[in-house]
């Protein structure tokens, strides 16, 4: 899988997500670098940032469509709300557009659809509590809970795990409440983790 994004932090986040899903990750920071590497990488899927300096994602995709790699599926990523809302790029209607920060569930679903994959996610003992009340909502400080949700929704699982470990270390009283969250994060049980972090319905 080849991810083309001029933002190094975004590439790092995508590397973590994709490698965790079992993909071999390759990154490029520009359209030119992508075109140079295509013959050597031969990716199953291209994830292109639409807004890059020089050759943007649309121009890069059009160049790829005129190359020997025209059949490689392409997905666009964008932080532009208008582009994200449109969900397609003119003349490249077969290339879905996902907004940034990337929603992990949507990304995984879209990759599965484009590559005709079915996913087998690991399970953990705490997953059975996913249908119960959100355990830590009352134990975690509101600001921490919101920060964790923002990281989760932004796809930054490395930072989610780091923050949970820091909270456990700094707040021994929260260890019991945070332990299930750590297990869910480690197993990428994203919806169960989100369920625990979202406040209970009024």
C-alpha positions in Angstrom: 0.0 0.0 0.0 1.5 3.4 -1.0 0.5 6.5 0.9 1.4 9.8 -0.7 1.2 12.8 1.7 3.6 15.7 2.2 2.8 15.7 5.9 5.2 13.3 7.7 2.9 13.0 10.8 0.0 11.9 8.6 2.2 9.3 6.9 3.2 8.0 10.3 -0.4 7.7 11.5 -1.3 5.9 8.3 1.7 3.5 8.6 0.5 2.5 12.1 -3.0 1.9 10.9 -2.1 0.0 7.7 0.6 -2.2 9.2 -1.7 -3.1 12.1 -4.1 -4.3 9.4 -1.4 -6.5 7.9 -0.5 -4.3 4.9 3.1 -3.5 3.8 3.3 0.2 4.0 5.2 2.5 1.6 5.2 6.2 1.9 6.0 9.1 -0.5 6.0 12.8 0.3 5.2 14.1 -3.2 3.6 13.1 -6.5 7.0 12.9 -8.2 8.4 10.6 -5.6 5.3 8.4 -6.0 5.7 8.1 -9.8 9.4 7.3 -9.4 8.6 4.5 -6.8 5.6 2.9 -8.5 7.6 0.5 -10.6 9.4 -0.8 -7.6 6.6 -0.8 -5.0 3.7 -2.1 -7.2 1.0 -1.3 -4.6 -2.4 -2.9 -4.2 -3.9 0.4 -3.3 -2.9 4.1 -3.5 -3.9 6.6 -0.8 -3.3 10.1 -2.2 -3.6 13.4 -0.3 -5.6 15.8 -2.5 -3.8 18.9 -1.3 -0.1 18.7 -1.9 2.3 21.4 -3.2 3.4 21.0 -6.7 1.5 18.0 -8.1 -1.7 17.6 -6.1 -3.5 14.3 -5.6 -5.9 14.8 -8.6 -3.1 15.5 -11.0 -1.1 12.6 -9.7 -4.1 10.3 -10.1 -4.6 11.4 -13.7 -0.9 10.8 -14.4 -1.2 7.3 -12.9 -4.3 6.6 -15.0 -2.1 7.2 -18.1 0.6 4.9 -16.8 1.1 1.1 -16.7 -0.3 1.3 -13.2 -3.7 2.6 -14.3 -5.6 -0.4 -12.8 -4.3 0.3 -9.2 -7.3 1.4 -7.1 -7.0 5.0 -5.7 -8.4 6.5 -2.6 -8.1 10.2 -1.8 -7.6 11.7 1.6 -8.4 15.4 2.3 -8.7 17.9 5.0 -10.8 20.2 2.8 -14.4 20.0 4.0 -15.9 20.7 0.6 -13.8 18.0 -1.1 -14.7 15.6 1.7 -18.4 16.4 1.5 -18.4 15.9 -2.3 -17.0 12.4 -1.8 -15.6 12.3 -5.3 -13.2 14.1 -7.6 -14.3 15.2 -11.1 -13.2 12.8 -13.8 -12.1 10.3 -11.1 -15.5 9.2 -9.8 -14.2 5.7 -9.0 -11.8 7.1 -6.4 -13.5 7.6 -3.1 -12.7 10.7 -1.0 -12.2 10.4 2.8 -11.9 13.4 5.1 -9.1 14.0 7.5 -8.7 13.3 10.3 -9.4 9.8 9.0 -12.1 7.8 10.7 -10.6 4.4 11.2 -13.8 2.4 10.9 -14.6 4.2 7.6 -11.1 3.7 6.3 -11.0 0.0 7.0 -14.5 -0.5 5.6 -13.6 1.4 2.4 -10.3 -0.5 1.9 -12.1 -3.8 2.4 -14.7 -2.8 -0.3 -12.1 -1.6 -2.8 -9.8 -4.7 -2.4 -12.7 -7.2 -1.8 -11.4 -8.1 1.6 -13.1 -9.4 4.7 -11.6 -8.6 8.1 -10.9 -10.8 11.1 -10.3 -8.6 14.0 -8.8 -10.0 17.3 -11.1 -10.2 20.3 -10.3 -9.5 23.9 -12.0 -10.5 27.1 -13.2 -7.0 27.7 -15.0 -6.8 24.4 -18.0 -8.5 26.0 -18.6 -5.4 28.1 -19.0 -3.3 25.0 -22.8 -3.5 25.3 -22.8 -2.4 28.9 -22.6 1.2 30.3 -19.5 3.2 29.4 -17.3 2.2 32.4 -14.8 5.0 32.5 -17.1 7.9 31.5 -17.6 8.8 35.2 -14.0 7.9 36.3 -12.1 9.8 33.6 -11.9 13.6 33.8 -14.1 15.1 31.1 -11.1 16.8 29.4 -9.2 13.5 29.2 -12.1 11.6 27.9 -12.7 14.2 25.2 -9.0 14.3 24.3 -9.0 10.5 23.9 -12.1 10.5 21.8 -10.5 13.2 19.5 -7.4 11.1 19.1 -9.4 8.0 18.4 -11.6 9.7 15.9 -8.5 11.2 14.3 -7.0 7.7 13.8 -4.0 8.2 16.0 -4.0 5.0 17.9 -0.4 5.3 18.9 -1.2 8.5 20.8 -4.4 6.9 22.3 -2.3 4.1 23.8 0.4 6.4 25.0 -2.1 8.7 26.6 -3.9 5.8 28.4 -0.6 4.5 29.7 0.3 8.0 30.9 -3.0 8.3 32.7 -2.5 5.0 34.4 0.9 6.0 35.6 -0.1 9.5 36.8 -3.4 8.4 38.3 -3.1 5.1 40.2 -6.8 5.4 41.2 -7.8 5.2 37.5 -5.8 2.1 36.7 -8.8 -0.3 37.1 -11.1 1.8 34.9 -8.4 2.4 32.3 -7.2 -1.2 32.0 -10.1 -2.3 29.8 -9.5 0.7 27.5 -5.8 -0.3 27.1 -6.8 -3.8 26.1 -9.4 -2.6 23.6 -6.9 -0.1 22.1 -4.2 -2.8 21.8 -6.6 -5.1 20.0 -8.0 -2.3 17.8 -11.5 -2.8 19.1 -12.4 0.7 17.9 -16.1 0.7 18.3 -16.0 -0.9 21.7 -13.4 1.7 22.8 -15.5 4.5 21.4 -18.5 3.2 23.3 -16.6 3.3 26.6 -15.3 6.8 26.0 -18.5 8.5 24.8 -20.7 9.9 27.5 -23.9 8.1 28.4 -27.0 9.3 26.6 -29.1 11.7 28.7 
